[in-house]
Amino acid sequence: MKHYKLASLIVISLITTGCTTTLANLWESAKTSMRQASYASKTLISKDPNSRLISTADEFFTTVEDEFIPLSDQDVQSYTISQAKEVPGLPGGAIPGINSFHSPSKALSSIFTKIYFNTDQHVPKDKEAVAAIHKMAAFLKKHPSLYVFIEGHCDERASEAYNLSLGTKRSNCIRKILVKEGVNPEQIFTVSYGRERPEVTGHNEKSWARNRRVAFKIYDKEGKL
Amino acid sequence: MRSSLFCLLISSALFSQEVVVPLQTDELTTVNIYLATIRPGETTYEQEVYETIKTDLSFSGKGTILDINETMQFYAHHPDPKVAFQTANWRSLQTKFVIIPTLEKSELHVKVFDTNTATLKTLSPILLTHNISKDLHKIHRISDLISKIVFNSEGIASKRILYSFQKKIENNENDPWQSEIWEMDYDGKNQKQITQEESYCITPTFIPNPNHPENYSFLYVTYKQGPPRIYISSRNRLKGVPLIPLRGNQLLPALSLKQDKVAFISDASGRADLFIQPYHPEKGAIGKPFQLYSFPSSVQASPSFHPDGSKLAFVSDKNGTPKIYIIDAHDSFQNRKTPEPKLLSKATHDSTSPSWSPDGKKIAFSSKTNGIRQIWIYDIEKGEEKQLTTGPGDKENPSWAKDSIHMVYNTTSPTHDIFLLSLNNPHPKRLTEGSGIKHYPVFEP
């Protein structure tokens, strides 16, 4: 009986709410609630929702030298992997700017292949993408003079400014996986273009899927590749 | 338990009513202003000066510029001040202010007469070249001073707008994407490229120069090295220099009004966190930047300072959809714990690009409304929000003018263009046209 009353109350509330707000906003509220619930459940089961990506803190944690004053929280420090120490393109620096990097040649295009993502995802899910990253990691380990830029791109549906930040998430995720595979983190740089440089300019699901991607540019210090 | 749940659901239903906000503009009481034509008014230049002042004063929406009238013209330019500034005459003509510009050789003289208080104010004369494109900015400054007397708040006619202008160069196989920083006047005139990085430059921010307003500096993000980095340059230099020696992607810089802090987004640690770099206008970056906010699996974006620099509005997707949060913007000491940001509003969803008004009372932002990004403002004191724009086409990146009444924003569909919006006028004014992507506009503070 109690359950019946409660269910009725929820239905009445939903109807009332539905009359006073738009369906889109209601759907957004529902999605946010589901994400929060999912986050909370993962937090209860594991220590952090990111634990699926990282096996131990020691395995990934690298110091960010002494470039900034960090927050002291454990969760902030444990699950980050800092960028390469060298900033490309600095006068007198060891690594030139991105203009000296180039798209992979035909011979290397099967290794440094573009990776596409599902909506709102930054972790590659399909087997082909995971296999491509394995292949890439093996190649980079074999060629320590090879440096790579991972470009993070988004589709046009989120706002411009937010996408600039969001683009870092995809490129950093791929970088993280490559480092986990044993690639020297100093070989890998990331760059976020947000939605600034679409691969295709259509305004439909097919175009958006093509634009949610990471692409690669490489530079061989020995000039062989 | 049941009653509290019921209250929660009812309050949820009531709260959601606030989502639908009727469009309305602030109520105004306008004043009648007579702007006398410039005597003798025979040259095109004199007419252009007159039209510039008239447009600048009309733009505020606070006053009504009366039509040219022979009687008023007779009084305004009468050689005897007792006749010219006879309050009874002007009151009978229902005129609150009389503005009398005159050109004497190469100097523009302006008198402003308040018919209510019988007060006459004479502005310092300005030297003109008689080349309207060169003199335009000086004339805008005169208009702003007139606004200060007439409307009790300085105008924004002399304030410039910076923005990014992206062009795709089809024949450039290496990198077809080029974007530079441009400036324009508040009305869209005098569009001019001010960087020549031959790279990809976006998201400019003003660093005003109070002593030499013409030679302001600015921050922007350039991809010339590969990862986006914050550069600093000034108006008369075409290339800038890096500001912050920090690895990784540096994005979306914002400068506090006191010019003592730069907030930005950096993934130096591996995820898009909110950072603050202590700054000095003459010395540049001071010491190390500090990590202000980080959250697992989330990205932060678009910081905007409260005018006193004590707080920041920023975007985070820590709970799923991007929303706007407020956080304290101080405490650079070691061993800090992550501060807890406060959610600005639960009523709007997918909200981005906040901009704190110079009076500190409002935050403008872009929020998806029935599938289209519209500009909204959140009233800090009342805790209410209001939708400002309507109609098709996504609108993003609002930036307030100094008067906290006007703002610029850009559309991202169907075209990327910049618009000027006033709280007093529901019809935005388009400032840019033509091909190319014009976006990330920012008003001179």
Interface residues (C-beta under 8 A of the other chain):
Chain A: K5 L6 L9 I10 I12 S13 T16 T17 T20 T21 T22 A24 N25 E28 S29 K31 T32 R35 Q36 Y39 D48 P49 N50 V64 D66 E67 F68 I69 P70 L71 S72 D73 D75 V76 Y79 T80 I81 S82 Q83 A84 K85 E86 V87 P88 G89 L90 G97 I98 N99 F101 F149 E156 A158 S159 E160 A161 Y162 L164 S165 L166 T168 K169 N172 R175 K176 F189 T190 V191 S192 Y193 E196 R197 H203
Chain B: R2 L5 F6 L9 I10 S12 A13 S16 Q17 V19 V20 Q166 N174 D175 W177 S179 Y200 I202 T203 Y223 K224 Q225 G226 P227 P228 R229 P245 L246 R247 G248 N249 L251 L252 I265 S266 D267 A268 S269 G270 R271 A272 F275 K288 P289 F290 Q291 L292 Y293 S294 P296 S297 V299 Q300 A301 S302 V315 D317 N319 G320 T321 P322 S332 F333 Q334 N335 R336 K337 T338 H349 D350 T352 S353 S366 K368 N370 G371 R373 D394 E396 N397 T412 S413 H439 Y440
